[in-house]
Amino acid sequence: MAATEETTITEMLPIRLTSKIIRGFNRGSKDLGIPTANLCREESNRSFDNLPCGIYWGFARVIAKNESSTTEVYRSAISIGFNPTYGNNFKTVEPHFIANKDSPERTASICRETLLRDFYGDNIRLSVVGYLRPELPFEGLEKLTQAIKNDIVNSERLCDESNEVTLCEKEWVSGSLLP
């Protein structure tokens, strides 16, 4: 990716999204052991079409159907794009939630990543704070899984920073700040 393209992407950040969580292809959970929450295009506050493709880090909070709010804010590794390894025909937004290190859910998946309950039908508040890398096709699921695991490590590290933008976006996701 050219430096000017990356600069253009970072100038668009942070991106604040609200939507409903829908069922995806189940490839994150079943193929990779790294489940994601798929945002609904039709119920998003922003069109996915204008979102720049890539792998990002940020924060997410799920608001369950039966609750007015929940306080859990997850650090997230976020994919925006067409999942070129799988050749999707339409753009998706898919955060992987990262549980705290002391949480039993932290290493519950088949590849030792966070595994939480199903969130289908729940609402999500997502802040895409920073850019990690372009989305790329990988030769095989093992290489894809390793790249995602690296994205998770980098996302967690960046989410723990205490700069003004990071703190502000975490606060927005928590619901403390109005849109």
N, C-alpha and C positions, 0 to 999 in steps of 0.2 A: 504494500500500500504506500502510495506517495505521501510524503510528509504533509503536503497541503490538504490532502483528503482527510488525514487523521486530525489535522487542526480544525477543519470544518466540522467534523464529528464532535470533537471536544467542545467546540463553541456552542453546540446545540444542547449540551448537558448543563444541569440535570434535566431529565425528562420525567415528568410525573404522570403516572397512569392509574386509573381506577377501572375495574372491570369485574366480570364474573369469571370464575374458574370453571373450565369445561373439560370434558374428556378429550385427550389427544390420541396419539397413535399407540400409547403405552410402550414406546420403544425405550424411553428413559428408564423406566422401571424394569421392564422385562429383558431388554437386550443389554443394557449397560449397568443396571443396578444403581442408577442415579436418577431418581424420579424428579419430574418437574411439574409445575402448576401451569397449565395452558390458559392464557387469557383469551376471552371471547372477543373476536373482532367486532361483532355487532353491538356489544354492550360496553365497549371501551369509550372513555372520554376523548380519545384521540384516534385518528386513523392510523393503522399500522403501515399504510403505503408510504408515508413520508418519514418513517423512522429509519435511521441508518442501520444497515445490517452489521452485525458484529457480535462479539462477546464482551459483556460488561459486568460491572459489579454495582451493588446497591443494597437497598433495604426493602423488605416486604412485610406486610401485616395482613393476615386473613381475618375477615369478619364473618363469622359463622352465620348461617341462615337464621338460627334460633337466638342469636345474641345481637345486641346493639353494637357491641365492640369487643375486642380482645386486646390485651396489652402486649402480647408477645410480638416483638419485632425481630424478624430473622435477617441476618446477613444473607446476601444472595449472589450467586453467580447466574448471570442472565444471558440467554441466547435470544437475539433478534435476527430473524432471517429465514432462509429456505432450507436449512439443514442439508448442505450439499452432499454429505455422505449418503443421505437417503433420497435426495433429489425431490424435495417437496415442490409442489406447484404453487403454493401460496405462503406468504410470510406469516410466521408465528412469533409470539413473544412468550418465552418460557423461562421463568426463574426456578432455580434449584435452591431451596431453603437450606441454610446451614445452621444446624442446632449448636447450642453452646457445647464446649468441650466436655463438660461434666454431665451432659444429658445422655440418658441411655439410648435415645434415638440417634445419637451422633454417628454411631458405627453400625447401625441396624441393617443396612442394605447388603446385598450379596457382594458388593465391592467395598464394603466398610465405609459407606457414606451415609448421610442423614436419610432416614426413612420415617416419615410422619404419616398421619392418617390421610385418607382421601378427602379432598376439599371440594369435590364437584358440587357446583351450585352455590358455593360460598362466594363472597365478594373479596376483592383484593385491592390493596393500596400499595403501589409499587413505585419506588424512586430509582431510576437508572442514573447513578451518580457518576461513574467513570468508565472509560473505555479500556479494555484489556488487549484485544487483538481482533483481526478480521475473522470471519467465519471461513473455514477451509474444508475441503473434502479430505478425508483420511482413507488410507488404504487399510481397511479392516477395523473392526470394533475395538480391538485391543489398543490401537494407537489413538482412536477417538476417546476411549475411556481415560487413557493416561493424560491426554490434553485437557479433558474436563476436570480431572482431579487436580491438575496444576492450576486451572482457572479457579477452582474452589479455594486452594491455598492462597492464591493471590487476592481473591475477593475478600477472604477473611482478614488478611493482613491490612488491606486498604480500608475496609469497613471499621477497623479498630483505630484508625487515625483520628486525631482530634482537631482537624482544621475546620474552619467556619462552615464551608459547604457541606462537608460530611455530617457534622453535628446538626446543621439546619435540616438536611434531608431526612436524617434519622428521626428528628423531632416531627417533621411533617408526616412521615409514615405512621408514627405513633398516634397521630391524631391531635397532637397538642397545637399544631398550627393549622389554620384554615387553608383551603386550597388557594 
